Amino acid sequence: MSPLYNYVPDAVDDNDENSISVYPNPAFNYLYVSLDNPNSEKCSIEIFDESGRRIRKFDYNLEEDFFIDVSSFTSGSYFIRINDGENKIIKKFNVLK
């Protein structure tokens, strides 16, 4: 069982020069993520629910776009935080069932 993290972003950055695209929004089964100009080859990815509880954490290689299976998520708003070692980018997305 993973520990609870009460993380609520203080800002959602939609204009970062190393921006990410998160689509579709709302997502149903899969959330596609594309990072325009990654600063490194690897990054950590965390997903939080509206209350700040961390739902998932994993590392990913940024050589290509990727998708996240959100089919087990309940309907609601979530935040994805991508940390490439230099930048932390946060995006909000919704899941609709």
C-alpha positions as CSV (number, residue, x, y, z in Angstrom):
1,M,0.0,0.0,0.0
2,S,1.5,3.3,-1.0
3,P,1.6,6.2,1.4
4,L,-0.8,9.1,1.0
5,Y,0.6,12.4,-0.3
6,N,-1.4,15.5,0.2
7,Y,-0.2,17.4,-2.8
8,V,-2.2,20.3,-4.2
9,P,-0.4,22.2,-6.9
10,D,-0.1,25.9,-6.2
11,A,-0.1,26.6,-10.0
12,V,-0.9,24.8,-13.1
13,D,1.6,25.8,-15.8
14,D,0.1,26.0,-19.2
15,N,2.8,28.2,-20.8
16,D,6.1,26.5,-20.1
17,E,8.6,26.5,-22.9
18,N,9.1,22.8,-22.4
19,S,5.4,22.3,-22.4
20,I,3.5,19.0,-22.5
21,S,0.4,18.1,-24.3
22,V,-2.1,16.0,-22.4
23,Y,-5.1,14.7,-24.4
24,P,-7.9,13.9,-24.7
25,N,-9.3,16.0,-22.0
26,P,-11.6,14.6,-20.7
27,A,-10.0,11.2,-20.9
28,F,-12.0,8.0,-20.9
29,N,-9.6,5.0,-21.0
30,Y,-6.2,6.5,-22.0
31,L,-4.4,9.8,-21.4
32,Y,-1.8,10.6,-24.1
33,V,1.2,12.7,-23.1
34,S,3.6,14.4,-25.4
35,L,6.6,16.6,-24.2
36,D,7.7,19.1,-26.8
37,N,11.3,19.8,-25.7
38,P,12.5,17.4,-23.0
39,N,15.6,18.5,-21.1
40,S,16.6,14.9,-20.3
41,E,15.9,11.4,-21.5
42,K,14.2,10.3,-18.3
43,C,11.5,11.8,-16.1
44,S,9.4,11.0,-13.1
45,I,5.6,11.1,-13.5
46,E,3.1,11.5,-10.7
47,I,-0.6,11.6,-10.8
48,F,-2.7,13.2,-8.0
49,D,-6.4,13.3,-7.4
50,E,-8.3,16.5,-6.5
51,S,-7.6,16.0,-2.8
52,G,-3.8,15.8,-3.4
53,R,-3.5,12.1,-2.9
54,R,-0.9,10.5,-5.1
55,I,-2.5,7.9,-7.3
56,R,0.5,6.7,-9.3
57,K,4.2,7.3,-9.6
58,F,6.5,5.9,-12.3
59,D,9.6,6.8,-14.3
60,Y,9.5,7.1,-18.0
61,N,12.0,7.4,-20.9
62,L,11.1,10.5,-22.9
63,E,12.3,9.3,-26.3
64,E,8.7,9.2,-27.6
65,D,5.2,10.1,-26.6
66,F,3.4,7.8,-24.2
67,F,0.0,7.0,-22.8
68,I,-1.3,6.3,-19.3
69,D,-4.1,3.9,-18.7
70,V,-6.8,5.8,-16.7
71,S,-9.6,3.2,-17.2
72,S,-9.5,2.4,-13.5
73,F,-9.8,6.0,-12.4
74,T,-13.2,7.4,-11.2
75,S,-14.7,10.4,-12.9
76,G,-13.1,13.6,-11.7
77,S,-10.2,16.0,-11.9
78,Y,-6.6,14.9,-11.7
79,F,-3.1,16.5,-11.9
80,I,-0.1,15.1,-13.7
81,R,3.3,16.3,-12.6
82,I,6.3,15.6,-14.8
83,N,9.8,16.2,-13.4
84,D,12.7,15.9,-15.9
85,G,15.3,16.9,-13.3
86,E,15.3,20.6,-14.3
87,N,11.7,21.4,-14.6
88,K,8.4,20.4,-13.0
89,I,5.4,20.7,-15.3
90,I,1.9,20.3,-13.9
91,K,-1.2,19.8,-16.0
92,K,-4.8,19.3,-15.0
93,F,-6.9,16.7,-16.7
94,N,-10.3,15.2,-16.2
95,V,-11.5,11.6,-16.4
96,L,-15.1,11.0,-17.5
97,K,-16.8,7.6,-17.2
